[in-house]
């Protein structure tokens, strides 16, 4: 994990998918690594530098719950532009609210309910609160 200077301490990591929790079929292209927390074989669909910390989706779920017990912890999701674009396109194709689709994806990955998320926007370097829409 990497901590950056700025307003408070920022810890960043990449969320991969733990191999034994991966859906079938797996993507055609993937990159394997070892989860920095539980040491399970994990994969990502993008290649990251060796200095990037990869944590599996099961450990990410546990790590992100620190927000509930530590008032100094705020979880913000930084989705790569190609992933976010793909999720928004899928939501549109399926006629779903984009907010619900993106949050649903993160719920599936982490295995926990998320009534809202904080989403980091890389272009304007802001964090936005995204809430589920009522159906």
C-alpha positions as YAML, in Angstrom:
chain: A
units: angstrom
residues:
- id: 1
  name: UNK
  ca: [0.00, 0.00, 0.00]
- id: 2
  name: UNK
  ca: [1.14, 3.50, -0.68]
- id: 3
  name: UNK
  ca: [0.49, 6.47, 1.60]
- id: 4
  name: UNK
  ca: [0.64, 9.92, 0.03]
- id: 5
  name: UNK
  ca: [1.10, 13.33, 1.57]
- id: 6
  name: UNK
  ca: [-1.75, 15.79, 1.35]
- id: 7
  name: UNK
  ca: [-4.90, 16.27, 3.33]
- id: 8
  name: UNK
  ca: [-4.61, 13.39, 5.74]
- id: 9
  name: UNK
  ca: [-3.12, 10.06, 4.88]
- id: 10
  name: UNK
  ca: [-4.15, 8.43, 1.62]
- id: 11
  name: UNK
  ca: [-3.67, 4.70, 1.16]
- id: 12
  name: UNK
  ca: [-4.17, 3.32, -2.32]
- id: 13
  name: UNK
  ca: [-4.37, -0.23, -3.58]
- id: 14
  name: UNK
  ca: [-5.68, -2.17, -6.55]
- id: 15
  name: UNK
  ca: [-8.64, -4.49, -6.03]
- id: 16
  name: UNK
  ca: [-8.21, -7.81, -7.79]
- id: 17
  name: UNK
  ca: [-10.47, -10.85, -7.88]
- id: 18
  name: UNK
  ca: [-9.50, -13.78, -5.72]
- id: 19
  name: UNK
  ca: [-8.97, -16.79, -7.97]
- id: 20
  name: UNK
  ca: [-11.23, -19.13, -5.99]
- id: 21
  name: UNK
  ca: [-14.04, -16.53, -6.01]
- id: 22
  name: UNK
  ca: [-13.76, -15.71, -9.72]
- id: 23
  name: UNK
  ca: [-16.76, -16.18, -11.98]
- id: 24
  name: UNK
  ca: [-16.61, -18.63, -14.81]
- id: 25
  name: UNK
  ca: [-15.58, -18.16, -17.52]
- id: 26
  name: UNK
  ca: [-12.65, -15.94, -16.62]
- id: 27
  name: UNK
  ca: [-11.68, -13.07, -18.92]
- id: 28
  name: UNK
  ca: [-9.54, -13.93, -21.93]
- id: 29
  name: UNK
  ca: [-6.76, -11.67, -20.71]
- id: 30
  name: UNK
  ca: [-5.80, -11.46, -17.05]
- id: 31
  name: UNK
  ca: [-2.75, -10.96, -14.87]
- id: 32
  name: UNK
  ca: [-2.13, -12.95, -11.71]
- id: 33
  name: UNK
  ca: [-0.60, -11.68, -8.50]
- id: 34
  name: UNK
  ca: [-0.67, -12.46, -4.80]
- id: 35
  name: UNK
  ca: [-3.02, -10.59, -2.45]
- id: 36
  name: UNK
  ca: [-0.93, -8.40, -0.14]
- id: 37
  name: UNK
  ca: [-3.22, -9.23, 2.78]
- id: 38
  name: UNK
  ca: [-4.22, -12.91, 2.65]
- id: 39
  name: UNK
  ca: [-1.63, -14.13, 0.10]
- id: 40
  name: UNK
  ca: [-4.31, -15.78, -2.09]
- id: 41
  name: UNK
  ca: [-3.81, -15.98, -5.85]
- id: 42
  name: UNK
  ca: [-5.62, -12.99, -7.32]
- id: 43
  name: UNK
  ca: [-6.11, -11.69, -10.83]
- id: 44
  name: UNK
  ca: [-6.69, -8.33, -12.46]
- id: 45
  name: UNK
  ca: [-7.81, -7.61, -15.98]
- id: 46
  name: UNK
  ca: [-5.16, -4.91, -16.35]
- id: 47
  name: UNK
  ca: [-1.46, -5.10, -15.77]
- id: 48
  name: UNK
  ca: [-0.15, -2.96, -12.93]
- id: 49
  name: UNK
  ca: [3.41, -2.04, -12.02]
- id: 50
  name: UNK
  ca: [5.21, -4.25, -9.54]
- id: 51
  name: UNK
  ca: [5.12, -1.51, -6.91]
- id: 52
  name: UNK
  ca: [1.29, -1.44, -6.95]
- id: 53
  name: UNK
  ca: [-0.31, -3.17, -3.99]
- id: 54
  name: UNK
  ca: [-2.99, -5.65, -5.05]
- id: 55
  name: UNK
  ca: [-5.60, -6.80, -2.56]
- id: 56
  name: UNK
  ca: [-8.22, -9.42, -3.41]
- id: 57
  name: UNK
  ca: [-11.91, -8.55, -3.40]
- id: 58
  name: UNK
  ca: [-12.51, -10.49, -0.14]
- id: 59
  name: UNK
  ca: [-9.81, -8.52, 1.70]
- id: 60
  name: UNK
  ca: [-10.99, -5.27, 0.10]
- id: 61
  name: UNK
  ca: [-14.39, -5.88, 1.67]
- id: 62
  name: UNK
  ca: [-12.82, -6.19, 5.11]
- id: 63
  name: UNK
  ca: [-10.45, -3.26, 4.55]
- id: 64
  name: UNK
  ca: [-13.23, -0.95, 3.34]
- id: 65
  name: UNK
  ca: [-15.28, -1.73, 6.48]
- id: 66
  name: UNK
  ca: [-12.68, 0.16, 8.55]
- id: 67
  name: UNK
  ca: [-14.67, 3.24, 7.60]
- id: 68
  name: UNK
  ca: [-17.40, 2.05, 9.99]
- id: 69
  name: UNK
  ca: [-15.10, 1.82, 13.00]
- id: 70
  name: UNK
  ca: [-12.47, 4.50, 12.36]
- id: 71
  name: UNK
  ca: [-13.72, 8.09, 12.08]
- id: 72
  name: UNK
  ca: [-10.48, 9.07, 10.31]
- id: 73
  name: UNK
  ca: [-11.07, 6.57, 7.48]
- id: 74
  name: UNK
  ca: [-13.01, 7.45, 4.35]
- id: 75
  name: UNK
  ca: [-13.22, 4.97, 1.49]
- id: 76
  name: UNK
  ca: [-13.25, 6.47, -2.00]
- id: 77
  name: UNK
  ca: [-13.43, 4.24, -5.08]
- id: 78
  name: UNK
  ca: [-11.24, 5.22, -8.01]
- id: 79
  name: UNK
  ca: [-12.47, 3.20, -10.97]
- id: 80
  name: UNK
  ca: [-10.24, 3.18, -14.07]
- id: 81
  name: UNK
  ca: [-11.89, 5.18, -16.88]
- id: 82
  name: UNK
  ca: [-12.25, 2.13, -19.14]
- id: 83
  name: UNK
  ca: [-13.97, 0.12, -16.37]
- id: 84
  name: UNK
  ca: [-16.29, 2.97, -15.44]
- id: 85
  name: UNK
  ca: [-17.11, 3.56, -19.10]
- id: 86
  name: UNK
  ca: [-17.87, -0.13, -19.59]
- id: 87
  name: UNK
  ca: [-20.12, -0.19, -16.51]
- id: 88
  name: UNK
  ca: [-22.01, 2.90, -17.68]
- id: 89
  name: UNK
  ca: [-22.47, 1.40, -21.15]
- id: 90
  name: UNK
  ca: [-23.78, -1.87, -19.68]
- id: 91
  name: UNK
  ca: [-26.21, 0.07, -17.46]
- id: 92
  name: UNK
  ca: [-27.51, 1.97, -20.48]
- id: 93
  name: UNK
  ca: [-27.87, -1.22, -22.56]
- id: 94
  name: UNK
  ca: [-29.80, -2.89, -19.73]
- id: 95
  name: UNK
  ca: [-31.96, 0.17, -19.03]
- id: 96
  name: UNK
  ca: [-30.69, 0.50, -15.44]
- id: 97
  name: UNK
  ca: [-29.81, 3.57, -13.42]
- id: 98
  name: UNK
  ca: [-26.03, 4.02, -13.80]
- id: 99
  name: UNK
  ca: [-25.63, 4.73, -10.07]
- id: 100
  name: UNK
  ca: [-27.28, 1.44, -9.15]
- id: 101
  name: UNK
  ca: [-25.26, -0.49, -11.71]
- id: 102
  name: UNK
  ca: [-21.88, 0.86, -10.57]
- id: 103
  name: UNK
  ca: [-22.74, 0.36, -6.89]
- id: 104
  name: UNK
  ca: [-24.08, -3.11, -7.73]
- id: 105
  name: UNK
  ca: [-20.79, -4.00, -9.38]
- id: 106
  name: UNK
  ca: [-18.86, -2.99, -6.25]
- id: 107
  name: UNK
  ca: [-21.33, -4.89, -4.07]
- id: 108
  name: UNK
  ca: [-20.76, -8.00, -6.17]
- id: 109
  name: UNK
  ca: [-16.98, -7.58, -6.00]
- id: 110
  name: UNK
  ca: [-16.88, -6.99, -2.25]
- id: 111
  name: UNK
  ca: [-19.79, -9.19, -1.21]
- id: 112
  name: UNK
  ca: [-21.36, -6.48, 0.93]
- id: 113
  name: UNK
  ca: [-24.20, -4.01, 0.63]
- id: 114
  name: UNK
  ca: [-23.23, -0.45, -0.18]
- id: 115
  name: UNK
  ca: [-26.10, 2.07, 0.08]
- id: 116
  name: UNK
  ca: [-23.75, 4.72, -1.32]
- id: 117
  name: UNK
  ca: [-20.16, 5.09, -2.46]
- id: 118
  name: UNK
  ca: [-17.63, 7.87, -2.66]
- id: 119
  name: UNK
  ca: [-16.39, 7.94, -6.24]
- id: 120
  name: UNK
  ca: [-13.14, 9.72, -7.10]
- id: 121
  name: UNK
  ca: [-13.20, 11.64, -10.36]
- id: 122
  name: UNK
  ca: [-9.72, 11.68, -11.89]
- id: 123
  name: UNK
  ca: [-10.41, 14.61, -14.22]
- id: 124
  name: UNK
  ca: [-11.40, 17.17, -11.60]
- id: 125
  name: UNK
  ca: [-9.72, 15.41, -8.65]
- id: 126
  name: UNK
  ca: [-12.91, 15.49, -6.59]
- id: 127
  name: UNK
  ca: [-14.77, 12.88, -4.59]
- id: 128
  name: UNK
  ca: [-18.51, 12.58, -5.23]
- id: 129
  name: UNK
  ca: [-21.06, 10.77, -3.12]
- id: 130
  name: UNK
  ca: [-23.11, 8.46, -5.32]
- id: 131
  name: UNK
  ca: [-26.32, 7.04, -3.82]
- id: 132
  name: UNK
  ca: [-28.52, 4.24, -5.06]
- id: 133
  name: UNK
  ca: [-31.68, 5.40, -6.77]
- id: 134
  name: UNK
  ca: [-35.01, 4.03, -5.66]
- id: 135
  name: UNK
  ca: [-36.60, 1.91, -8.34]
...
